[in-house]
Amino acid sequence: MPEKSTRAFGYSASFYLNKPLRRALLAASLTPRLGWPRKGGEVLVWGRKPVSRRGMQIARSSGAAVVTVEDGFLRSLRTGRQGEPPRSLVIDRKGIYFETSAPNDLRDILRAGPVLSDDQRKVALAGIACLRDTHLSKYNAFTLEPPELPDPFVLVVDQTYEDASIAGAGANEDTFAQMLQAALDEHPDAKIVIKTHPETRAGQRRGYFSAANVSDRVLLLDAPVSPWHVMERARAVYCVSSQIGMEAVFAGHRPVVFGNAYYCGMDLTEDRHPQVEPLGHRSAAQLFHAVYHDYSRWVDPVAGEATDFVATARHLSAAADFGRNNSGFKVFVGMRLWKRGFLRRYFQQDGPAPVFLDDPVKAARLAGEKSGTVYVWSGKETPALAQACRAAGVPLVRVEDGFLRSSGLGAALVEPVSLALDDLGIYYDPTRESRLETIISQNADLPIQKRIRARELVERINALGLSKYNLSGGNLPKLPQDRHLVLVPGQVEDDQSILKGCTDVRTNLGLLRAARERFPDSFIIFKPHPDVMAGLRDGGAAIDSFADAADLVVEQADIALLLGQVDCVATMTSLTGFEALLRGKQVVCFGAPFYAGWNLTEDLGQVPERRNATVSLEGLVHAALVDYPTYWDPSGKGAAGRGVCAVETILTRFATGTVNTRGAGGIRLLAKLQGLFASYAHLWR
């Protein structure tokens, strides 16, 4: 059951004017209100910033209790000063975790020495592995490129000047000077690398160290790099009260800590502060569970809902990966006007706004001048564009709809919530290697946590009855119970997946005849492609022709429901084959779709010989739904959502009906007009 909301008096304007923050507080079951508290009531304050003093004074005067809210330990992609709301909070009714000399809820949890069950220990160890594997930290706008570092070196962690967590840990400016000198004295043969704080790097707050500290032995690392890369290569880690000290424990270090930090006193750190309270031995798993599970609150500031560590980690990982891969200068080629709006929203959040050009040579030249990347809608790639990009030495990325696309047809100009971005080829073209194909091959040996995630996705997609377009249809026809049922999904015959991925069987009529030959005694059901039934694309032969070749033609039906009734799917390259695999159905391929060739399908088409790995369904699902595409939260706006999200968020949006089913007004009119000219679809696709 959701936690009952607590109404607390708050005197900070951000509690009311910052809508994403307010939604985050509501998600954490806190409702700020104005007024004067009664004795025994509660006053809400944010951390120990100067603005919190007003609330604390009112609490003392009125006899109310103080409830302190602060950013959590996986906060966001960027800093709060860069306008991004928190995705985790801590709510403390005794104090705040970084004031270790005073009572606080986290200290009580750690002092009690929580004994973890086997399941809790596994969850904690999986969480630590998640942080390390995905390089997640409090802020996450950094590259995963390993930095150039000396060998050997000692990491010294800087913090922002006079941050409340420093005074709370009984430290000051002298403490940082002592820390640096100790690192120099205790490691005379090593270089010292000082890592600056993200807010210092962004020019928002100064730190305790600067270029003045640089010498022949001391380096300043202010590049946006993963702290995990640095910690894993460091001989030792020295810090005052930074969260990186705790993360260093998770990275296998015993950090040297000069402040009375919240993670001290548990035999996990070398404590140099005289006031550290010894709590006895605690494991890294106990520390993680206490901090990230018992103490933290996880929130979705877009939906205003509570969530959990796993969902937050997945969201931040997806958003960070997208930013790393698409943060530079971007030039788009071959993008129709109706697509440019959602592409701007997708790509404008990271780096400069995208530029749209039609001339491939100009696009490649501009991208080369700006050290950028050229993006092209996959079906619009031409030899001239590829050659221009090679000549300019710029990457070329193909863009296409993802596999959980929308609640409506792309041909009806409904915006997608998922895109595939491919720097090698494109998933539907087996004549060359694609990024998806590479990922699938790598997923032949999938780690257990990813297998679990893939299984959960399959279960949830099936429970929700989701498909690529998620179109509702009429009632299912009555199907014979005593026959082997084969579904033959129709396709748009001039679709690139057929032109590139089929040889002998290339038409819907040809597919039906091939299916009849393969299954002579089966009951064959043909379902035309929804674009064709909507009059938006050309489907080849007339519907009457299919009626002669199939036992039943189903023009209007929910494909997810239909898949639940049949035994087998026979297809050229339709995504319905992949959706059938998710539902445990036999799939026969007469072409070479991305899911063929991995020992999951019966392949009667020409599948590339390079697909020689044996991949589990979980490996295929994780590649196709997690690793390859990017997702856009349709309910997010601006800094509140930052757009890009994890696939699980999209499933939630589909479940709650917050995915758009239509384009904007002008786009809907255009979609109706284009239906009159389906044979000229190449003009707008």
C-alpha positions in Angstrom: 0.0 0.0 0.0 1.2 3.5 -0.7 2.5 5.4 2.3 0.1 7.9 3.8 0.9 11.4 2.9 2.3 13.7 5.6 1.3 17.4 5.6 4.2 19.5 6.9 4.6 23.2 7.0 7.3 24.5 4.6 8.8 28.0 4.3 11.0 27.5 1.2 9.6 28.9 -2.1 11.0 26.0 -4.0 8.6 23.6 -2.2 5.7 25.4 -4.0 7.2 27.0 -7.2 9.5 24.2 -8.3 6.9 21.8 -9.8 9.2 18.8 -10.4 10.5 19.1 -6.8 6.9 19.4 -5.5 5.9 16.3 -7.5 9.0 14.5 -6.0 7.9 15.5 -2.5 4.4 14.2 -3.1 5.8 11.0 -4.5 7.7 10.7 -1.2 4.4 11.2 0.7 5.2 14.7 1.8 2.7 17.6 1.2 4.2 21.0 1.9 1.7 23.6 3.3 1.7 27.2 4.4 0.7 28.4 7.9 1.9 28.2 11.5 2.4 24.7 13.0 0.9 23.6 16.2 2.9 22.0 18.9 3.5 18.4 17.8 3.2 19.3 14.2 6.0 19.1 11.6 8.0 21.7 9.7 9.7 20.7 6.5 13.2 22.0 5.7 15.7 21.3 2.9 19.0 20.1 4.2 21.0 22.6 6.2 21.0 25.5 3.7 20.6 29.0 5.0 17.0 29.0 3.8 16.3 26.1 6.2 17.1 28.2 9.3 13.7 30.0 9.0 11.8 26.7 9.2 14.0 25.4 12.1 13.4 28.6 14.0 9.7 28.4 13.5 9.8 24.8 14.7 11.6 25.7 17.9 9.2 28.6 18.5 6.1 26.5 18.0 7.2 23.2 19.5 6.9 21.5 16.1 9.2 18.7 14.9 11.7 19.3 12.1 11.5 17.0 9.0 14.6 17.3 6.9 14.6 16.6 3.2 17.8 16.3 1.2 19.0 14.9 -2.2 19.4 11.2 -2.3 22.5 9.2 -3.3 21.4 8.6 -6.9 20.2 12.1 -7.6 20.0 12.8 -11.3 21.9 13.1 -14.5 23.0 16.7 -13.8 23.2 18.8 -10.7 20.2 20.6 -9.1 21.8 23.9 -10.0 21.5 22.8 -13.7 17.8 22.6 -13.3 17.3 18.9 -12.9 14.9 17.5 -10.2 16.0 14.7 -7.8 15.1 11.1 -8.5 15.9 10.1 -4.9 15.4 11.9 -1.6 16.1 11.2 2.0 13.6 12.2 4.7 15.0 12.3 8.2 12.8 13.1 11.3 15.8 13.2 13.7 18.4 15.1 11.9 20.2 14.5 8.6 22.7 11.8 7.7 25.8 14.1 7.1 25.6 15.5 10.7 27.0 12.5 12.3 27.6 14.1 15.7 23.9 14.6 16.1 21.0 12.1 16.1 19.7 11.1 12.6 17.7 8.2 11.2 20.6 6.7 9.1 22.9 6.6 12.1 20.2 4.7 14.0 19.8 2.2 11.2 23.5 1.6 11.0 23.9 1.5 14.8 21.3 -1.2 15.0 23.5 -3.3 12.7 20.8 -4.6 10.4 21.1 -8.4 9.9 20.3 -9.1 6.3 18.4 -12.1 5.2 19.8 -14.1 2.3 17.4 -12.3 -0.1 18.3 -8.9 1.3 22.0 -9.6 1.0 21.6 -10.7 -2.6 19.6 -7.6 -3.4 22.3 -5.4 -1.8 25.1 -7.2 -3.7 23.2 -6.9 -6.9 22.7 -3.1 -6.2 26.5 -2.7 -5.6 27.2 -4.6 -8.9 24.6 -2.3 -10.6 26.4 0.8 -9.5 29.8 -0.5 -10.6 28.7 -2.0 -13.9 26.6 1.0 -15.0 29.0 3.6 -13.5 26.2 5.3 -11.5 26.9 7.9 -8.9 25.1 10.9 -7.4 25.4 12.9 -10.6 25.9 11.1 -13.9 26.7 13.5 -16.7 30.1 12.1 -17.5 31.8 10.1 -20.2 32.7 6.4 -19.9 36.0 6.9 -21.7 38.7 5.9 -19.3 40.8 9.0 -18.5 44.6 9.1 -18.9 46.0 8.7 -15.5 49.5 8.2 -14.1 50.6 4.9 -12.6 50.6 4.6 -9.7 48.4 7.3 -8.3 46.3 8.1 -5.2 42.9 9.7 -5.5 42.1 12.7 -3.4 38.5 13.8 -3.5 37.6 17.5 -3.5 34.2 18.9 -2.4 32.4 22.2 -2.8 33.5 24.9 -0.5 31.7 25.1 2.9 29.2 22.5 1.9 27.0 21.6 4.8 28.2 18.0 4.8 31.7 19.2 5.6 30.8 21.0 8.8 28.4 18.2 9.6 31.4 15.8 9.5 33.4 18.0 11.8 35.7 19.2 9.1 36.9 22.5 7.6 39.3 23.9 5.1 42.3 22.8 7.2 41.1 19.2 7.0 41.4 19.2 3.2 45.0 20.6 3.4 45.8 17.9 5.9 44.3 15.2 3.7 46.4 16.3 0.7 49.6 16.4 2.7 48.9 13.0 4.2 48.4 11.5 0.7 51.7 13.0 -0.4 53.6 11.9 2.7 52.2 8.3 2.8 52.7 7.6 -0.9 56.0 9.2 -1.8 56.3 7.2 -5.0 52.9 8.0 -6.4 51.2 10.9 -8.1 48.2 12.5 -6.4 45.1 13.0 -8.6 42.6 15.5 -7.2 39.1 14.9 -8.5 36.9 18.0 -8.5 33.2 18.1 -7.7 30.8 18.3 -10.7 29.4 21.6 -9.5 33.0 23.0 -9.5 33.6 21.7 -13.0 30.3 23.4 -14.1 31.5 26.7 -12.6 28.7 26.8 -10.0 30.7 26.5 -6.8 34.4 26.5 -6.0 36.2 23.7 -4.3 39.0 23.5 -1.7 41.6 22.7 -4.4 42.5 24.6 -7.5 45.2 25.0 -10.1 47.3 26.5 -7.3 47.7 23.0 -5.8 49.1 21.5 -9.0 52.8 20.5 -8.9 55.0 17.9 -10.4 53.3 15.3 -8.1 49.8 16.7 -7.9 47.3 16.7 -10.9 43.8 18.2 -11.0 41.2 16.0 -12.7 38.3 18.2 -13.7 37.2 16.3 -16.8 33.7 14.8 -16.7 34.8 11.1 -16.2 33.3 8.2 -14.3 34.5 8.1 -10.7 34.4 4.3 -10.9 37.1 4.3 -13.6 39.2 6.5 -11.4 38.6 4.5 -8.2 39.2 1.1 -9.9 42.7 2.3 -11.0 43.7 4.2 -7.8 46.2 2.7 -5.4 44.2 4.4 -2.5 41.4 6.8 -2.0 41.5 9.8 0.4 38.4 11.9 1.2 36.7 14.0 3.8 33.0 13.3 3.7 32.3 12.9 0.0 29.8 10.2 -1.2 32.7 8.9 -3.3 34.2 7.6 -0.1 31.2 5.2 0.3 31.4 4.3 -3.4 35.1 3.5 -2.9 34.0 0.9 -0.3 31.8 -0.6 -3.0 34.7 -0.5 -5.4 36.8 -2.6 -3.0 38.8 0.1 -1.4 39.3 0.9 2.3 39.3 4.7 1.9 41.2 7.0 4.2 38.6 9.3 5.6 39.5 12.6 7.3 35.9 13.7 8.3 33.4 12.0 10.6 31.5 10.8 7.6 28.3 8.7 7.8 30.0 5.6 6.4 32.8 5.7 9.0 33.1 3.6 12.2 32.2 0.2 10.6 35.6 -1.3 9.8 35.1 -0.4 6.2 37.3 2.8 6.2 40.5 4.0 7.7 39.2 6.7 10.0 41.4 9.7 10.8 38.8 11.9 12.5 39.0 11.7 16.3 35.2 11.8 16.9 34.2 8.8 14.8 31.8 6.6 16.7 32.8 2.9 16.4 29.8 0.9 15.4 31.5 -2.5 15.0 32.0 -4.4 11.8 29.5 -3.9 9.0 29.7 -5.4 5.6 29.5 -3.4 2.3 26.2 -5.1 1.7 24.9 -3.9 5.0 26.0 -0.3 4.3 24.4 -0.4 0.9 21.1 -1.8 2.2 20.9 0.7 5.0 21.7 3.7 2.7 19.9 2.8 -0.5 17.0 0.7 0.7 16.2 1.6 4.4 17.0 5.3 4.3 16.4 6.5 0.8 13.1 7.4 -1.0 12.9 6.8 -4.7 10.7 9.1 -6.8 9.5 9.7 -10.3 9.3 13.5 -10.6 7.5 13.3 -13.9 4.6 11.1 -12.8 4.8 12.2 -9.1 4.9 8.6 -8.0 7.1 6.6 -5.7 9.4 4.1 -7.3 12.5 2.1 -6.2 16.2 1.8 -6.5 16.1 -0.5 -9.5 13.8 1.6 -11.5 15.8 4.8 -10.7 19.1 3.1 -11.7 17.6 1.9 -14.9 16.3 5.4 -15.7 19.5 7.2 -15.0 21.5 4.6 -16.9 19.4 5.0 -20.0 19.4 8.8 -19.8 23.2 8.8 -19.2 23.9 6.5 -22.1 21.8 8.5 -24.4 23.6 11.7 -23.4 27.0 10.2 -23.8 26.3 8.9 -27.3 24.4 12.0 -28.6 25.7 15.0 -26.8 27.8 16.5 -29.6 26.8 18.6 -32.6 24.0 16.9 -34.6 23.0 17.3 -38.3 19.9 15.5 -39.5 19.4 14.5 -43.1 16.3 13.2 -44.9 13.9 14.0 -42.1 10.4 15.0 -43.2 8.9 18.1 -41.6 6.4 16.1 -39.4 9.3 14.2 -37.8 11.4 17.2 -36.9 9.4 18.2 -33.9 9.8 15.0 -31.9 13.4 14.6 -33.1 14.2 18.1 -31.6 12.7 17.0 -28.3 14.7 13.8 -28.3 18.0 15.3 -29.1 18.0 18.9 -27.9 18.3 17.9 -24.3 21.9 16.9 -24.7 24.2 19.4 -26.3 23.3 22.0 -29.0 20.0 21.9 -30.9 20.0 19.7 -33.9 20.3 21.1 -37.4 18.2 19.8 -40.3 19.5 19.8 -43.8 18.6 18.1 -47.1 21.9 18.3 -48.9 24.1 15.4 -47.8 27.4 17.1 -48.8 26.5 20.2 -46.8 25.4 18.1 -43.9 28.7 16.1 -43.8 30.8 19.2 -44.2 29.0 21.0 -41.4 29.3 18.0 -39.1 33.0 17.8 -39.9 33.6 21.4 -39.0 31.8 21.0 -35.7 33.2 17.5 -34.9 29.6 16.3 -34.9 27.5 13.4 -36.2 25.2 13.0 -39.1 21.8 11.3 -38.5 19.6 10.0 -41.3 16.2 8.3 -41.2 17.3 4.8 -42.2 15.2 4.5 -45.4 16.7 7.8 -46.7 20.3 6.8 -46.5 22.0 7.2 -50.0 25.4 6.2 -51.3 26.1 9.9 -51.7 25.5 10.6 -48.0 27.6 7.7 -46.9 30.4 8.8 -49.2 30.2 12.4 -48.0 30.4 11.3 -44.4 33.4 9.1 -45.1 35.1 11.9 -46.9 34.5 14.3 -44.0 35.5 11.7 -41.4 32.2 12.0 -39.5 30.0 9.3 -38.0 26.7 8.4 -39.7 23.9 7.2 -37.5 20.7 5.7 -38.9 17.4 6.5 -37.1 14.4 4.2 -37.1 11.3 3.4 -35.1 11.8 1.2 -32.1 10.0 -2.1 -31.4 7.5 -0.6 -28.8 6.6 2.3 -30.9 3.3 4.0 -30.1 -0.4 3.7 -29.6 -1.1 4.3 -33.3 0.5 3.9 -36.7 3.7 5.6 -37.8 2.1 6.0 -41.3 -0.7 7.9 -39.5 2.1 10.3 -38.3 1.7 9.3 -34.6 5.0 10.2 -32.8 7.1 7.3 -31.6 8.1 6.8 -28.0 11.0 4.7 -29.0 13.8 5.1 -31.6 16.6 2.8 -32.8 19.9 4.6 -33.4 22.5 2.5 -35.3 26.0 3.5 -36.2 26.8 0.3 -38.1 23.8 -0.4 -40.3 20.1 -0.8 -39.4 18.3 -3.8 -37.8 16.1 -4.7 -40.7 19.0 -4.9 -43.2 20.8 -8.3 -43.0 23.1 -7.4 -46.0 25.4 -5.6 -43.5 26.1 -5.9 -39.9 24.0 -3.7 -37.6 24.6 -2.6 -34.0 21.6 -4.7 -32.9 23.1 -7.8 -34.5 26.4 -7.1 -32.7 24.6 -6.7 -29.3 22.6 -9.9 -29.8 25.8 -11.9 -30.5 27.4 -10.4 -27.3 24.3 -11.4 -25.3 24.9 -15.1 -25.9 26.3 -15.1 -22.4 23.9 -12.8 -20.5 24.5 -12.0 -16.8 21.9 -13.2 -14.3 20.6 -9.8 -13.5 20.0 -9.0 -17.2 18.3 -12.4 -17.7 16.0 -11.6 -14.8 15.2 -8.1 -16.3 14.5 -9.6 -19.7 12.1 -12.2 -18.2 10.3 -9.5 -16.3 9.9 -7.5 -19.5 8.4 -10.5 -21.3 6.0 -11.2 -18.5 4.9 -7.5 -18.3 4.5 -7.1 -22.1 2.4 -10.2 -22.3 0.3 -9.2 -19.3 -0.3 -5.8 -20.8 -0.9 -7.2 -24.3 1.5 -4.8 -25.9 2.8 -4.8 -29.5 4.6 -2.3 -31.8 1.5 -0.1 -32.5 -0.8 -1.2 -29.7 -3.9 -0.9 -31.9 -7.2 -2.2 -30.5 -9.3 -4.2 -32.9 -12.6 -5.9 -33.2 -13.6 -9.2 -31.5 -11.5 -12.2 -32.4 -13.2 -14.5 -34.8 -14.1 -18.0 -33.6 -11.1 -20.2 -34.4 -11.2 -24.0 -34.7 -10.0 -25.7 -31.5 -8.9 -29.0 -33.2 -6.5 -27.5 -35.8 -3.0 -26.3 -35.8 -3.3 -22.5 -36.2 -0.8 -20.6 -38.2 -0.8 -16.8 -38.3 0.6 -15.1 -41.4 1.1 -11.4 -40.7 0.9 -9.2 -43.8 3.5 -6.6 -44.6 3.9 -3.5 -46.7 5.5 -5.0 -49.7 7.7 -2.0 -50.5 9.0 -1.9 -46.9 12.8 -1.8 -46.6 12.8 -4.9 -44.4 11.4 -6.9 -47.3 13.5 -5.3 -50.0 16.7 -5.9 -47.9 15.8 -9.0 -46.0 13.9 -11.3 -48.4 15.0 -13.3 -51.5 12.6 -16.0 -52.7 9.5 -14.9 -50.8 8.9 -11.2 -51.2 5.1 -10.7 -51.4 2.2 -11.4 -49.1 0.7 -13.8 -51.6 4.0 -15.5 -51.9 4.2 -15.8 -48.2 0.8 -17.4 -47.9 1.7 -19.9 -50.5 5.0 -20.7 -48.8 3.2 -21.1 -45.5 0.7 -23.5 -47.0 3.5 -25.5 -48.4 5.2 -25.7 -45.0 1.9 -26.3 -43.1 -0.4 -28.2 -45.6 -2.8 -29.4 -42.9 -2.9 -26.3 -40.7 -5.5 -23.6 -40.4 -3.9 -20.5 -41.9 -5.0 -17.1 -40.8 -3.9 -14.0 -42.7 -3.9 -10.6 -41.1 -3.1 -7.6 -43.4 -0.7 -5.0 -42.2 -2.5 -2.2 -40.2 -1.0 0.5 -42.5 -2.6 -1.2 -45.5 -5.9 -1.6 -43.7 -5.8 2.1 -42.8 -5.3 3.0 -46.5 -1.9 4.5 -45.7 0.4 2.1 -47.5 0.3 -0.2 -50.5 -0.2 -3.9 -49.5 0.2 -5.5 -52.9 -2.6 -7.8 -54.0 -6.2 -7.1 -53.2 -7.7 -8.6 -50.0 -9.9 -11.0 -52.1 -6.7 -12.6 -53.4 -5.6 -13.4 -49.8 -8.9 -15.0 -49.0 -8.3 -17.6 -51.7 -4.9 -18.5 -50.2 -5.8 -18.5 -46.5 -8.4 -20.2 -44.5 -9.3 -17.0 -42.8 -8.5 -13.3 -43.3 -8.8 -11.2 -40.2 -8.8 -7.5 -41.1 -9.4 -6.0 -37.7 -8.1 -7.6 -34.6 -5.7 -6.9 -31.7 -2.5 -8.6 -32.8 -1.6 -9.4 -29.2 -4.9 -11.2 -28.6 -4.6 -13.0 -31.9 -1.1 -14.2 -31.0 -2.5 -15.7 -27.8 -4.8 -18.0 -29.8 -2.4 -19.3 -32.5 0.3 -22.0 -32.4 2.7 -20.6 -34.9 3.6 -17.5 -36.9 4.9 -17.7 -40.4 6.5 -14.5 -41.6 8.9 -12.8 -44.0 10.4 -10.2 -41.7 7.5 -8.9 -39.6 8.0 -7.8 -36.0 5.0 -10.0 -35.2 7.5 -12.9 -35.4 9.5 -11.3 -32.5 6.3 -10.7 -30.6 5.3 -14.3 -31.1 8.7 -15.4 -29.6 7.8 -13.4 -26.5 4.7 -15.4 -26.2 6.4 -18.8 -26.6 5.1 -19.5 -30.1 6.8 -21.3 -32.9 8.1 -18.9 -35.5 9.0 -19.7 -39.1 11.0 -17.1 -41.1 11.0 -16.9 -44.9 13.2 -13.8 -44.7 16.0 -12.7 -42.5 14.6 -10.5 -39.7 16.8 -9.4 -36.8 15.5 -12.3 -34.6 16.3 -15.0 -37.1 19.6 -17.0 -37.1 20.0 -17.4 -33.3 18.5 -20.9 -32.9 15.2 -19.4 -31.8 13.3 -19.7 -35.1 12.9 -22.1 -38.0 14.8 -20.3 -40.8 13.8 -20.9 -44.3 15.2 -17.7 -45.7 18.8 -16.7 -46.3 20.2 -15.8 -42.9 23.7 -14.2 -42.7 26.4 -16.7 -41.8 27.9 -14.3 -39.3 24.8 -15.0 -37.1 26.4 -18.1 -35.6 25.8 -17.6 -31.9 23.2 -19.5 -29.9 21.2 -16.9 -28.0 18.6 -17.3 -25.4 15.2 -15.6 -25.6 16.3 -13.4 -22.7 19.5 -12.4 -24.6 17.4 -11.5 -27.7 14.9 -9.5 -25.6 17.5 -7.6 -23.6 19.3 -6.6 -26.9 16.1 -5.6 -28.7 14.2 -3.9 -25.9 16.9 -2.6 -23.5 20.4 -2.3 -25.2 19.5 -1.2 -28.7 16.6 1.4 -28.6 16.2 4.6 -26.7 12.8 5.6 -25.1 11.2 8.9 -24.7 8.8 9.5 -21.7 5.7 11.1 -23.4 4.6 12.6 -20.1 7.9 14.4 -19.4 8.5 18.0 -20.0 11.8 20.0 -19.9 14.1 19.4 -17.0 11.4 17.5 -15.1 11.5 14.5 -17.5 14.6 15.1 -19.5 12.7 12.9 -22.0 14.8 9.8 -22.2 13.8 7.0 -19.9 14.0 3.2 -19.4 11.8 0.7 -21.2 10.0 -0.1 -18.0 8.8 3.5 -17.7 7.3 3.2 -21.2 5.4 0.1 -20.2 4.0 2.0 -17.2 2.9 4.8 -19.5 1.2 2.4 -21.9 -0.5 0.8 -18.9 -1.8 4.1 -17.6 -2.8 5.4 -21.0 -0.4 8.4 -21.0 1.0 7.5 -24.5 -0.4 9.7 -27.2 -2.6 8.0 -29.7 -2.7 10.9 -32.2 -0.4 13.4 -33.6 -0.9 17.2 -33.3 -3.9 18.8 -35.0 -2.0 19.7 -38.2 -0.3 16.4 -38.3 -3.7 14.6 -38.0 -5.0 16.5 -41.0 -1.8 15.6 -43.0 -2.3 11.9 -42.0 -5.9 12.0 -43.4 -4.7 13.6 -46.6 -1.9 11.1 -47.1 -4.4 8.2 -46.9 -5.8 9.4 -50.2 -2.3 9.0 -51.8 -1.0 5.7 -50.3 0.9 4.8 -53.4 3.0 7.9 -53.0 4.0 7.2 -49.4 7.6 7.6 -50.2 7.0 11.4 -50.4 6.5 11.7 -46.6 8.2 8.7 -45.0 
